[in-house]
Amino acid sequence: MESELEITPVEFRRHLHAHPELSFREHDTAAFIETQLDRLGIEHRRIAQTGVLATIRGTKTPENDKRAVVLRADIDALPITEQNDIPWRSQHDGVMHACGHDVHAAVLFGVVQQLAAASAFRGTVLALFQPGEECNPGGASLVLAEKPFDDYDIRAVIGEHVESQMEVGTLGFRAGKYMAASDELRFRIHGSGGHGAMRKQLKDPVAAGAEFLTRLIALNGEECVLSIGRVEAAGATNIVPDEVYMEGTLRTFDEQERGIIHRRIGNIAAEIDSRYGVSTRVDISHGYPCVVNDELLVKRAVTLAKADGLKVEMLPLRTTAEDFGFYCRQYPSIFYRLGVGTAAGRSHTATFAPDERAIETGIGFMYKLALQILEK
């Protein structure tokens, strides 16, 4: 009787798309996921407040067998007003699933459906519907703070992300470091302003800020990306302000290099302060760590994808960030790309529209990969 109430993964996705919620506000989303898991008879609990962690233990699992895989999908949306004219368009003004998290969650739900229907496997699958990927501190960090996996032998944490530069039926992989660590940069340069014609009386924060910005941009390299996106100097044509404010982002691919760049930023600020007589407050907010894919897991995944008749692309370094990197620091992990068609457009835009046929591809591959890892 309960099975008659089950919905398809596409219907699951469309419900989430029509009812998007921002990071750490996914209350209705979590409640909807819980309802669907209840209908499947799947054990679950809340995690990180607005996330849901489901547990499916295979019927062939010996009593003391702790082997497990974690399947992760993010569930938060973005502050964007949707412009797509579709029946399941966002019903929440100014909020939209414009990054494909609704697709990720639908894929994971489809895998859970298959596991519930065919539970004759060995080990445990932990299906994590994770909140708050889109903003610091990142839902992954809050999930791990609860230590939900400590009682298991985690063989892999598996995650995916939609990719509109790949067609449906294509998966993208990269072994080793893949996505960047991210830090938020904020600087306040305080000096002594005044009349723009009386420069000898000034300790000019605008001039200091201009040199500081130039030297920051010079730090850019092959595996270091630094951009300043906001500069505020509330002066006028003949008024130099007392303070300049700047903020931006830093992306790196190595923790040691990340620390070196942080120290160089502090040293540059100190040198400029000394020369211009200003005082710079440096605020570097640590964001997500680098996503580093386990090489053996990638090798297995590529082999499986090719055997399954899927097209495989090997990916370059990516300077965007993902809180999946927190899992990579603690467990063998793999994060890959799921093609959703070039007609989908760019993610993080009001017209992003993934091809829903990708959901079936994503389910089939994640399901097989999880069971293969548990068996080996």
Secondary structure in CASP SS format (residue, H / E / C, confidence):
PFRMAT SS
TARGET T0000
AUTHOR 0000-0000-0000
METHOD secondary structure of the structure
MODEL  1
M C 1.00
E H 1.00
S H 1.00
E H 1.00
L H 1.00
E C 1.00
I C 1.00
T C 1.00
P H 1.00
V H 1.00
E H 1.00
F H 1.00
R H 1.00
R H 1.00
H H 1.00
L H 1.00
H H 1.00
A H 1.00
H C 1.00
P C 1.00
E C 1.00
L C 1.00
S C 1.00
F C 1.00
R C 1.00
E C 1.00
H H 1.00
D H 1.00
T H 1.00
A H 1.00
A H 1.00
F H 1.00
I H 1.00
E H 1.00
T H 1.00
Q H 1.00
L H 1.00
D H 1.00
R H 1.00
L H 1.00
G C 1.00
I C 1.00
E E 1.00
H E 1.00
R E 1.00
R E 1.00
I E 1.00
A C 1.00
Q C 1.00
T C 1.00
G E 1.00
V E 1.00
L E 1.00
A E 1.00
T E 1.00
I E 1.00
R E 1.00
G C 1.00
T C 1.00
K C 1.00
T C 1.00
P C 1.00
E C 1.00
N C 1.00
D C 1.00
K C 1.00
R E 1.00
A E 1.00
V E 1.00
V E 1.00
L E 1.00
R E 1.00
A E 1.00
D E 1.00
I C 1.00
D C 1.00
A C 1.00
L E 1.00
P C 1.00
I C 1.00
T C 1.00
E C 1.00
Q C 1.00
N C 1.00
D C 1.00
I C 1.00
P C 1.00
W C 1.00
R C 1.00
S C 1.00
Q C 1.00
H C 1.00
D C 1.00
G C 1.00
V C 1.00
M E 1.00
H C 1.00
A C 1.00
C C 1.00
G C 1.00
H H 1.00
D H 1.00
V H 1.00
H H 1.00
A H 1.00
A H 1.00
V H 1.00
L H 1.00
F H 1.00
G H 1.00
V H 1.00
V H 1.00
Q H 1.00
Q H 1.00
L H 1.00
A H 1.00
A H 1.00
A C 1.00
S C 1.00
A C 1.00
F C 1.00
R C 1.00
G C 1.00
T E 1.00
V E 1.00
L E 1.00
A E 1.00
L E 1.00
F E 1.00
Q E 1.00
P C 1.00
G C 1.00
E C 1.00
E C 1.00
C C 1.00
N C 1.00
P C 1.00
G C 1.00
G H 1.00
A H 1.00
S H 1.00
L H 1.00
V H 1.00
L H 1.00
A H 1.00
E C 1.00
K C 1.00
P C 1.00
F C 1.00
D C 1.00
D C 1.00
Y C 1.00
D E 1.00
I E 1.00
R E 1.00
A E 1.00
V E 1.00
I E 1.00
G E 1.00
E E 1.00
H E 1.00
V E 1.00
E E 1.00
S C 1.00
Q C 1.00
M C 1.00
E C 1.00
V C 1.00
G C 1.00
T E 1.00
L E 1.00
G E 1.00
F E 1.00
R C 1.00
A C 1.00
G E 1.00
K E 1.00
Y E 1.00
M E 1.00
A C 1.00
A E 1.00
S E 1.00
D E 1.00
E E 1.00
L E 1.00
R E 1.00
F E 1.00
R E 1.00
I E 1.00
H E 1.00
G C 1.00
S E 1.00
G C 1.00
G E 1.00
H E 1.00
G C 1.00
A C 1.00
M C 1.00
R H 1.00
K H 1.00
Q H 1.00
L C 1.00
K E 1.00
D C 1.00
P H 1.00
V H 1.00
A H 1.00
A H 1.00
G H 1.00
A H 1.00
E H 1.00
F H 1.00
L H 1.00
T H 1.00
R H 1.00
L H 1.00
I H 1.00
A C 1.00
L C 1.00
N C 1.00
G E 1.00
E C 1.00
E C 1.00
C E 1.00
V E 1.00
L E 1.00
S E 1.00
I E 1.00
G E 1.00
R E 1.00
V E 1.00
E E 1.00
A C 1.00
A C 1.00
G C 1.00
A E 1.00
T C 1.00
N C 1.00
I E 1.00
V E 1.00
P C 1.00
D C 1.00
E E 1.00
V E 1.00
Y E 1.00
M E 1.00
E E 1.00
G E 1.00
T E 1.00
L E 1.00
R E 1.00
T E 1.00
F C 1.00
D C 1.00
E H 1.00
Q H 1.00
E H 1.00
R H 1.00
G H 1.00
I H 1.00
I H 1.00
H H 1.00
R H 1.00
R H 1.00
I H 1.00
G H 1.00
N H 1.00
I H 1.00
A H 1.00
A H 1.00
E H 1.00
I H 1.00
D H 1.00
S H 1.00
R H 1.00
Y H 1.00
G C 1.00
V C 1.00
S E 1.00
T E 1.00
R E 1.00
V E 1.00
D E 1.00
I E 1.00
S E 1.00
H E 1.00
G C 1.00
Y C 1.00
P C 1.00
C C 1.00
V E 1.00
V E 1.00
N E 1.00
D C 1.00
E H 1.00
L H 1.00
L H 1.00
V H 1.00
K H 1.00
R H 1.00
A H 1.00
V H 1.00
T H 1.00
L H 1.00
A H 1.00
K H 1.00
A H 1.00
D C 1.00
G C 1.00
L C 1.00
K E 1.00
V E 1.00
E E 1.00
M E 1.00
L C 1.00
P C 1.00
L C 1.00
R E 1.00
T C 1.00
T C 1.00
A C 1.00
E C 1.00
D C 1.00
F C 1.00
G H 1.00
F H 1.00
Y H 1.00
C H 1.00
R H 1.00
Q H 1.00
Y C 1.00
P C 1.00
S E 1.00
I E 1.00
F E 1.00
Y E 1.00
R E 1.00
L E 1.00
G E 1.00
V C 1.00
G C 1.00
T H 1.00
A H 1.00
A H 1.00
G C 1.00
R C 1.00
S C 1.00
H C 1.00
T C 1.00
A C 1.00
T C 1.00
F C 1.00
A C 1.00
P C 1.00
D C 1.00
E C 1.00
R H 1.00
A H 1.00
I H 1.00
E H 1.00
T H 1.00
G H 1.00
I H 1.00
G H 1.00
F H 1.00
M H 1.00
Y H 1.00
K H 1.00
L H 1.00
A H 1.00
L H 1.00
Q H 1.00
I H 1.00
L H 1.00
E H 1.00
K C 1.00
END
